[in-house]
Amino acid sequence: MRFTQAFNRQLTIARVYGIPVRIDYRWFAVFALSVWLIESNLQSHAMQLGNVRLPPLPSATAWILGVLTTAGLFLSVFGHELSHALMARAEGIEIEEIVLHPFGGLARLRTELQNPRAELRIAAAGPAASFLFAMLAFGGTQIAALGDYAATFVVFFLIAAGNLLLALFNLLPGYPLDGGRVLRAILWRKSGNIKEATRMAGICGMLIAAMLVLFGIYILIAPNWRPSQPYFMGGWSILVGLFLLDTAAKVVKGAQVARLVTVGDAMSPPIVIEPELSVIRLVDDILPLHRHTSFPVAVNGRLQGILSLEDLKSLPRERWANTKVHTVMRPIQPSFFVEPTTTLESARELMKDNGVGSIAVINARGELIGFLHSGKIRRT
Ligand SMILES: [Zn+2]
């Protein structure tokens, strides 16, 4: 295994509502860094938050509070992602996994979004959860203040501030941030074109990422205004900016390529078989010439269904001679055909789910003019 692979390897740490939760090894480093930052601040400075004063703490107490606060913050990030995932499930979208990475988290969806409304709801669910956690933690500070528990107050305060920051940062209107997804949903609803909406939201994401990088550089070199941890804050802002820039640039590039390539560009002429053909003739005469795993079944250019070789596996050999193709094919359904102007991207999505791994191309007059096999498309 190469070093970078080991570095990116992911551990599944839990399953929540059946959704695997994964972290990569870099995450442990970020956890440790966060504990250390909080601990060293609590040890060296007195904290004055409103009326509550926390004097510099002994080492052991500072470490414990550092671990508790960091655990609270990471649980908050997880709660944010879980909120996206549960909303997606409520919208009927399957969730692949939740990944916690050094810059936050990601709820990976298995199926493409069906409409802008679902996208908007799923995107808004994360920041809404973070706002809610911020309010709860703020409530915690008020209770701690009543009992004069300064250390508890500080832990709740940091968690409340962290969640508020997480919600506000994620609402910045640039893809792949949640605000960018909201922006994409709005543009998508307006234009009906998801690719163009993705491209625009991605460009906004690149601008926001560039601003984060510049902001980080400014913190590092600014003569007058310095936060308490200038090198850490500046460096972190630059790293997050670069990470976002990379992701947003890929999204923009993907949308640009995808909007150019259509099914018409990628399809091949269909190898049509007739419904009355027997399975044995298919196996003896057609398969040796055309080594495909599925074939369109049509009469006079009208698609009737798709025959998948997978479906022939259960058919005993002695029945091949008197079984007709139309009895083993899958009858036509909407996910079996597209128009030549459909983007390759959406055709791929259909093929992933339609069970035959291929798709027929039908023109405006309803005639079968081409066929696509998912394995045979050039990666674009
Ligand atoms: Zn989010």
Residues whose N, C-alpha, C, O or C-beta is under 5 A from the ligand:
A	BS01	ZN	G126 N170 D178
